[in-house]
Amino acid sequence: MSGNDVRMSPLSAVGLVASREISIRVKSKAYRITTLVMLLLVVALTLVFKVIGGGGGGADSTVGYVPSAAQLAEPLSVTAKSIGQNVATQQVPDQQAGQAKLQDGSIDALLVQDAQRVHVQVKKTLDPKLKNALTVLESQLALDQQITSLGGDPAKVHQTIAQSSIDELPPLEKPYDYNGQQLVLGIVAGILIYLSLMINGQSVAQGVVEEKTSRVVELLLSTIKPWQLMAGKVLGIGTVGLIQMVLIGAVGLASGLGFGVLTISVSAAVGTVVWLVVWYLLGFFMYSIVFAALGALVSRQEDVGGATMPALMLVILGYVVGISVLPTDPGNSFAEVLSVIPMFAPTLMPMRLAMGGVPIWEAILSVGLVVALIPALIWLAARIYRNAVMRTGAKVKLRDALSAA
């Protein structure tokens, strides 16, 4: 027996298992269809953003006005711009023609009667933002009338107001300059990593159970060691996921720049994709090692979800904090702290990095902590895997897997 028991080198054993996983999964119809669907979805979303962002000439609302209210057109545009809105105006021959445009949706509101007050008509309801701009305009008209009645010149008053400004002292801390597109890129990066961890991480656990129940693992472990089988499986599935992630990132970047949806610098967009790949690799290897160990505890596919749930909850928590907190408060202190903790960093830190404003020491610290944790997880997971993968039937308790010789 000993004369025929020729074990491969550790590197060759891991490479053999990894190449087997890559070959099987890349050739599978499900993988190819899933990848194609995701790529088409990325391009479709880019086109949707293009249409949404390009519609209406960039105006938030379009307001029509009859000739007698023409004096309100320019003040309305200026007033709207002062409160962060872009309102386009267009003259209509009369109120009846304006009402026809309201009916077909060509305009959002119609100014009627005269320029002494704001008389507005809509199809159904007045948009709250547009109502705010019109209310400010009405306040200015009332003020102008009071100034005129007191013998003043409204034009000079407005000029004086326009030239006035506050004396803003230097801030105590340098503010982060968040770009709207960077926020979107950050959220997309977090979603992609979250989905990849959920799909590919679960695939590792399911693959372990599949081999365990089919007794294939007994044949494999007669040639290679348990940790080599686990490492090869994680490496193989991770490589397949990486191929998918790079393709999605490249196609998304190319379509965003090609269709003119992304107007940020190419270096910033490429940097987001690079960080996406880095954090996918770090997050996948960290969690998949754990998923492989937890998958070895059970012998049925229906038990995989329950066994991996504790680890999945950490992935989900980081993702939920990212998409719920960062879009409205990118500098949130709680999210900043969590993004440095290894269990939450794979989903939170790439979001923050894409948004910008992350101190370099935080990025280095978060990467360093994950890299330092992975060897410890490999040792712990290898022990659990070795002691549980050959035991079929009832679920193996984690305590028994850790304490077995």
C-alpha positions, 0 to 999 in steps of 0.5 A: 500500500505504501509503495503505491501511495504517492502523494503530490506536492501541496502546490500541485494538489491545490492546483489540481483541485482548483483547475478541476473546479474552474473547468467544471464551472466555466463550462457549465451552461448556468455559469455562462448564461448568468454571466451573459445576463449580468453583462446585458443588465449592466449595459441596460442599466447604463442606457437607462441612466443615459435616458433618465439623465439626458431627458428634458434637456437637463431641466427639472421642470418646464413651465409655460406662460401666457404673454401677460405673465412673460415678465415672470419667466426670467425671475422664475428661472433665476429663483429656481436656480438659487434654490438648486433647481433647473426650471425651463420656461416657454411662452404659449399663445394663450391659456387654452394653448397652454392647457393643451400642453398641460394635457399632453405633458409638454409642460409641468405648469402654466403661469396665467393672468398677469405678472402682479402675482403668481397664478399657476395652473397644473394638470393634476398636482403641483410638484412640491419642488416647483411649488417651492420655487414659485412660492419664493418667486411670489415672496419676491413679488410681494417684497418688490411691491412693498419696496415700490410703495415705500418709494424704493427701487426694487432693482437696487435692493436686489443688486445689493442683496446679490452682492452681499455675502457671508464671511466664511472662516476656514473649516476645522476639518477638510470636507470630503468632496463627494461626487454624485456619480462616485456615490452611484459607483460606490453603491454598485461596487458594494452590490456586486461584491455582496452578490458575488460573496453570496453566490460564489461563497455559497457555491463553496459550501454546496460543493463541499456537501455535494462531494461529501454526500457522493463519497467523492471526497473519500477518493480525493482524500486518499491522494491529497490532504484535507486542507489542500482539497479545501484550498483548491476548491476555494481558489478554483471557485474564487477564480471563476468569480473573479473572471465574472467580476472583471468582465462585469467591471470592464463592460460597465466601465466601457459602457458608462464612458462610451455612452457618456453616463460617466463624466468623472475622470477615467483614472477615478473610474478605473480605480473603482474597478481595481478596488472592486477586484481587490476587495472581491478577492479579499472578501471572497477568500476570507468568507469562502474559507469559513463557508467551506468549513461550515459546509463540512459540518452538514451532509445535506444540501438543505442544511447548508443555509442554516450552517452558513447563516452566521457568516452570511449575516455578517455579509448582509449587515455590512451591505445593509449599512452601506446601502442605507447609510452611505448614500445620505451620509457618506461621512457617517462615523459608524460606517467608517468604523465598520468599514475597517473591521475585517468582517464588514470591510469587503462590502463597506470599504469599496463603497467608501473608496469609490465615493472618495474621501477615505484617508489612505491610512484607513484603506491600508489598515482595512486591507492589512487587517483582512490579510492578517486574519486570513491565515488564522481563518485558514488554520481554524477552517482547515481543522474544522474541515479535516475533522468534519468532512469525512463524517456523514449523517447528522450535523457535526457540532462545531465544538466537536469539529474543533476538539476532535483529534 
